[in-house]
Amino acid sequence: MTKIGLFFGTQTGNTEAIAEAIQAEFGGDGVVTLHDVADASPDDFIGYPCLIIGCPTWNIGELQSDWEGLYDELDEIDFSGKQVAYFGAGDQVGYADNFQDAMGILAEKITELGATTVGYWPTDGYDFSDSKAVHNGRFVGLALDEDNQPELTGDRIKAWVTQLKLAFGI
Ligand SMILES: Cc1cc2nc3c(=O)[nH]c(=O)nc-3n(C[C@H](O)[C@H](O)[C@H](O)COP(=O)(O)O)c2cc1C
């Protein structure tokens, strides 16, 4: 079975809860290993051919602080040959000009470091003005909004994980 590493950062717990729901949808900790980036180092990324990266956007368009701390060290990781999927937590009403920017910032960097992106997600069903996470009219990963659309999160995760299982070949 392919090993998947899910790396998340969180400030107020939403992204951690989402990470746990994604893990459960994949079938549990035998399939997906969770890493809180507050305790992670570049070496932790090495053994995974498939990665899932989760980051909420904070402080108007910025990375969550633990991701901020790891950002420069990501340069030490060889992402070539790795398939990487992204998800983010954000607030499309309160921060409509920066909705999910963090997901876009991490995807840009990790792609430059050689990763292949999987798990794009449509922008239908969201209402925002601008986002660094939109590439060619779609989100670079799964956009979740616990502040305004928590009732949609469960179904969005289910659909996205179905898509990812195909992409990861499991
Ligand atoms: C001060 C502050 C700034 C925020 N800035 C943004 C932002 O720029 N873009 C966005 O999409 N969400 C923004 N958010 C919303 C958070 O990303 C959202 O509440 C998220 O669910 C938090 O996830 P966490 O609990 O994993 O930290 C902001 C929230 C606060 C309180």
The ligand as an ORCA input file, in Angstrom:
! r2SCAN-3c Opt
* xyz 0 1
  C      -6.690     37.500     12.086
  C      -7.159     36.525     11.053
  C      -6.672     36.607      9.762
  C      -7.125     35.719      8.771
  N      -6.682     35.872      7.479
  C      -7.223     35.087      6.501
  C      -6.881     35.310      5.133
  O      -6.112     36.192      4.776
  N      -7.445     34.486      4.199
  C      -8.324     33.487      4.526
  O      -8.794     32.783      3.624
  N      -8.661     33.245      5.836
  C      -8.148     34.037      6.809
  N      -8.498     33.815      8.125
  C      -9.437     32.721      8.463
  C      -8.737     31.434      8.938
  O      -7.886     30.912      7.961
  C      -9.813     30.394      9.269
  O     -10.532     30.794     10.407
  C      -9.269     28.982      9.463
  O     -10.345     28.079      9.572
  C      -8.338     28.846     10.661
  O      -7.774     27.564     10.655
  P      -6.992     26.930     11.909
  O      -8.026     26.777     13.015
  O      -6.503     25.619     11.426
  O      -5.880     27.851     12.284
  C      -8.058     34.696      9.112
  C      -8.524     34.619     10.440
  C      -8.099     35.520     11.381
  C      -8.682     35.425     12.773
*
